């Protein structure tokens, strides 16, 4: 689409500034008085609610139950799992005063909740009959980040965190993959975002996990974005917190644990993957407003009467619709609602009323079509499907076009510097090679894709025999 909105920086001029402009001007968020902590404005929070509604229903179909845990964790509890505290210690916000008194023990504002869940699990798990135990909570967490960016990296962010316990390793591993696939489905079916699924390297896995799996999205500036993770913990936390159960064989066993989560980082992915120089471009299923009605010559009574008719019939069909009857000009309204990414715009004026039609405009392409007034609901619903599919196809093509096989460090650097996206490389499995690539090119391993298709025998970094295909990228 042609760039009509001069208040938004062009992507090619400064992508980071474009992102900030869109977040602010589309009224998704605002900065609070506390550095690193943002305000989720109604339009942005509504997007999160739609994601939450979709995922929450999917989790419950899998037998997951929602709970809520305290937001503060005693320091001694967090210290029980050494690897975990080492992974989060630099990021923790610590409370030392309660009221007017110094606390006897420091309280950690949760950076994540494995330890407090495990403390609870130790009290409620006694027998195999108590398993599986599948809990999830929707909450916020605090991680004291040095550099923040709205939705992508904040000192506080909203998320869900699932914590489960199973009798067997097989059940737990299946859970971690099942939830990862659930996240992938949400990306495909709700957000129109294709993800790469894979396992994290040991260097990049979650603190305390045996294995971490992730969904990785690719942004238009060529950077990767970790968009969700699931973890198989094995029995490490369970041993640390003395969680045991009496098994079917009448012997004492230790349960196997998983944890998983996605956050409001998904909002950042939606903004970047689909947005353009006019602002947001929202997939219909995650758009707070799916159709905006713009009356032309609205001072004429018949125009507002017809606009209200369209509003009522669309709303009755379950469509999230807004009638803009403000005193602004139609051109201003077009620009405003394009910036907010509303998938479909409905225009109606005196001539349209005479002809028994209205005009529908698609936000993702700008295409317009004239529709009989009796076919508006059916046409809009079909447009939603078309728009979603077009957006997913466009994002999928970009992802495919920015997957580059590299067989030398020169090719790796060229891919990162000139093309962007994911560089597929054969890797020996040595963390020293990951560290070298990060030092030389400021790129990290994103994941080892589940679909391994080897294309070489040696690691370009060290020349040792290669074990895995791994994706390297610069990332948020």
N, C-alpha and C positions, 0 to 999 in steps of 0.2 A: 504494500500500500504506500501511497505517496505520503511523505512526512508533512503533516498539517499542523502539528502541535509544537510550536516554537519554545514552549516552556520546558520541554524535555530535551536533555542532551542527547544527541544522536549516538547510537551504539558504537559506530565505527570511530567516533571522536574520543569517547571516554566511556567504556562500558561500565566501569565502577560508578561513575557519576550518573549515568543513565539509570542504573539500578536504584540508587538512592533517590533520584528524582521521582521515579515511578512509585516507590514505596511511600514517599511523602505526599505527592500530588494526587495519587489515586486514593489517598486517605486510608491506607492499610495500617499505618502505625504512626506514632509520634515519639520523639525522644522525651524521656522523663528527666527529672532533676537529678537522678542518680545515674552517673555515668555507666553505660553498658546495659542498663535496664530500660526496655522500651515499653511503650503503651500500645497494646493491641486495640486499634480502633474498631468500631462495629463491622466495617466492611471486611477488614482482614480477619477478625475473629470469626465472622460468619463462614469464611472459607475453611478455617480450622474446624469449625463445628460440623461442616459437611464431610470432611475427611474423617473426623472422629465418629460420626454416625455410621459411616460405611464400614470402617474397621471394627467398631464396637459390635456391630451385628455379626460380622464375620467371626470375630473371636468367640462370641457366645454360641455360635453354631458349632464351634470346636469344643465346647464345654468349659470355656474360660469364665471365671466369675470376677466381677469387679470388687475391689476393696479400696480402702484408703489407709495409708500408714503415716505416722508422725513425720513432720518435715525436719525434725532435729534428731541427730544420732549421737549418743554418748561417745566420746573419743575412745574409750576402752573397747567399745563394741567394734568400731571401725578398725582398731588395731589387731583384732583377732585374725584377720586374713592379711598376711604380710604383703603379698603381691598386689592385692587390691589397694591397700593404703599407699603403697609406693607409687601406684599409678595415678592416684588422685590427690595426694598430699599438696602438691604445688597449686592446685586449683580450688582448694577448700576455703569457704568462708566460715569463720569460727566465732561463736558467741562465748563471751567470758563473763558477762554481767547479766544478772536477772533482777529486774527492779533496781534496787539500790545496792544490791549485794554481789560480791564476787562469787561466781559459781564454784562449787567444790570440784566439779569436773567440766572440762570444756565440752560444748555442744557443737557438733558439725551440722551446718545447714546442708541437707542432703545433696551430694553431687550425683548420686544414684542410690538405690535402696537395697542392694543385695544383702548387706549385713543385717539390716533391721528386719527384712523378710525372714532371713535364716534364723534370727533370734526367736521370731514368732513360730516358724516351722518346728523348731526344736520342742516347742511346748504342745503343739497340736498333732504332730505325727507320732503315732505309737505302733500302728499295725499296717500291714499291706492293705487293709481295708480302707485306710485313710488316703490311699494313693490311687490314681494320680491326683495331685493337688495343683490346680491351675488357677493362678491369681493374676490379675492385672490391675494397675491403677493409672488413672489419668491425673496428672499433677504437674507441678513445675519443679525444676531442679536449678541449683546455683553452682556455677563453675566460674571462678574468678579469672576471666579471660583478659589478657593484656590488650588485645586488639579485637574489637567487636564490629559486626555488621548486621543490620536488621535481619532477623529470621535465620541467617546462616550461622552466625556465631555470636552468642550473647552471654552476658554474665548470668542471666536467668532465661530459661526457655521452657515452653510448654511441651509436654510429651506424654506418651504412655510407656509404661514399663511392665512387661510381663515377667513373672517369676514362677517357675513350676518345679515340681518334684515328681519323679517317676521311680517305679520299682527297678526298671532295667535300663541299661545303657542304650539298648536299641530303641526303646520308647522315647527316651530323652533326645537322642539324635534325630529321630523322626520328627519330633516336635519342633526342633530348631529349623529343620528344612521346610516343614509344613508352614510355619509362620513366615519364613522368608518368601515362600511362594504366595502366601496371602498378601504380603507387601507388594510383590510383583504384580499381582492381579489388580490391586488398588491403583498402582501406577498406570497400568494399561487401560483399565476400564473406567476409572474415575478421573485421573489427571492427564491422560493421554501422553504419558511419559514412558518410553522404553528404558528398562534398566538392564545392566549387565549383572548377572548373579555369579557369585563365586566365594571362595574361602580366602580369608585374610592370611598373610604370612605371619609367622610367629612374632616378628617385629611389630606388626601393625594390629595384632589381635588385642582384645579387651583385657585389661588387667585382671588376672585371676582365672581367665578362661583357658580351657584346653584347646578349643577351636572357636573361631569367630567367622561368621558368614555375613556377607553384605550385599546390598543392592547399590549399584553405582550408576549415577546419571551423568550425562555429559552436557555442559553448558555451551552456549554459542561463542564464548570467548576461548573455547578449547580446553577449559579446565574441567576436571572431574569434581563430582560432589557425592560424597558418601551420604546416602539418603535413608539408610536404615540398617540395623544389624541384628543378628540373632547369635546367641552364644551357647555352646555346650560346655558346661562347667565340670562335668564329671562329678566326682565326690569331694573335691577340694574344700568347698565352703561347708559342705555337710560334716566333714571330719573336724574342721575348725570350730564348728558350732555344736558338735556332738549331737547331730541329728541321726537318729536310728529308728528302725522299725522291726517288729517281729514279722518274719516272712512266712510264706505258705508252708515252708519246711520246719516251722517252729524254731528257727534260728534267727539271731540278730543280724540285720543287714544295714547298709548305708545307702540312702536313695541317691539317684542321679538327677542333677539340676540343669535347668536351662534358664536363660534370661533373654529378653528381646525388647526392642523399642524403635519407634520412629518419633520424630519431633516436628516442631513448626519449621524446621529446615525444609520440609516439603513445600511450604509456601514459597520459600526462596527458589526452589527448583521450578515451580509452576511459573513464577514471575519471569525467570531467566530463559527457560526452555522455549516458552511460547511468545514472550513479549516482543514488541517491535518499537519503532521510533515514535509511534503515537501513544505508547503506554502498554497496559495490560492487554493480553489476549487470553481469555479464560475458556477452558473447556466447559461445555454446558453443565455437566454434572457437578462441578465445583464452583460455579458462578453464583454468588449471592443474589444477583439479579440476572435472570436468563433472557428476558425480553424487556426492552424499554420502549414505551410508546411516546412518540414525538408528534404532537398535534401541529399542523401547519395552519397559520391564520386562526389561532385558537380563540381569538376574540369573537369569532362567529359561533353562535350557540350550537349550530348543528355539528360543528367540528368537535367541540368538547363532549357533546352528547354521544357521538359515534366513538370517540376515544374512550369514553367511560364504558361503552358497550364492549369494546375489545378487551378492556381491562378486566371486566367481570367474567367474560367467557374464558379468557386465558387463565385467570385465577381459579375458576371453577374446575379447570382441567388439571389443576395441580402444578401449574407453571409459575415460577417465581417472577412476577411481573411488576414493573414500575411505570406509572404514568407521570411524565414530567410536565406538570402544568405551571411551572415557574414562569416568570416574566422575561426570562432570557430569550434571545433569538434562537431559531432553529439551528443555525450554524454553530452557535456556542454550545447548544445541547449536544449536537453531533460530536463535537470535539471532546466534551466532558465525558460522555458515556463511552466513547471510543477509548479514552484514557483509562476508564474503569474496566474495560475489557468485556462489556456486556455482549454475549454471543450474537444476539439478534436485535436489530432495531426495526420497529414498526412505525412507518410514517403514514399519516392520514391527513388529507386536506379537502377543501371543497370539491375539487375536480374528482378526487378519488371517490368521494361519497356519491357524486352524481353517477359514476360508472360502476358503483358497487364493488369497489376493489380497495386494496391498500398496498403499500410497498414494503417489502421486507429486505433488509440489508444484512449481510453476513459480516461480522467483525473480522474474522480470520482472513478473508480474501477481499472484502469490499464489494463483492458481487451483490447486485440487486435483482429482485424479481417481483413482478406484480401478481397479486393473488386475489382471487375472488373472496369476498368477505365471508362467505359461508364455508370456506376451506382453510381459514386461518389456523385453527388449532391443529388440524391434521398436518398442514404444511410445516408449521413451526416444529412439531414433534419430529417430523422427518428431517428437518434441517439440523436439529440437535444431533442426530445420529451421523449425518453427513459431515457436520463440522468437527465432531469428535474424531471420526475416522481420518479426515484430512489432516488434522493436527497431529494425530499419532503417526500417520504415514510420513509427514514432513520431518518430525523429530527422529523417526526410525531411519530415514534416509540420511539425515545428518550424522547420526551415530555410525551407520555403516560406512559412510564416506570418510570418517575420521578414525578408523581403526587401521593402524599401519604396522605391518610386520617389519621388524628391524633385526638385522643380524650383525651389527657392529655398533660401537659407541658413537661413531660419526653419524650413522643412520638414526640412532636414537636421538641425538642432539638435533639433527635436521628435522625430525618429525615433531619434536617438542617446540622448537624455535619457529618453524615456518608453517607447519600445518596445524599443530595443536591436536587435541584429542588423546586417544589412547594409543600408546606404543606397545605392541605385542612383542614380547621378547622371551626367548628361552633362558631359563635361569637355573643356576646350580643349586639353589637352596641356601646359600651362605649369606648371612646377614651383612657381612662385610661388603658384599656387592651392592646391596640395597643402600648402605651408608655412603658408599662411593658415588652412586648415582645421585643421591640426594645432595651430596656436597658439590658435585660437578654441575648438575643441571637443575637443582631445586625441584626435583620430581620424586614422587614416592610410589611404592607399589600399591595399587588400588585393590586388586584381588587376583586370585588364580581362578579363572573362569571354570565353571563346572564342566563345560564342554571343552575338554583339552584336545587340541589338534596340533601336535608337535610339528615343527618345521625346521628343526636343526638339532645337532647333537651336542653342541658345546655352548657354554655361557659366554656371550660377547664381552662380559666384564672381566672375567678371570681365565677363560679358556678351559675350565674344568667341565666334566660331563654335565649336560643339562638334565634337570629332573622335571621341570614344570614350565608351562606357558604362564607368564605373569603379565599383567597390564600395568605399565608405568604411565603416570601423568602428573602434571602440575594440578594442584587441587585447592579447593576452598577448605 
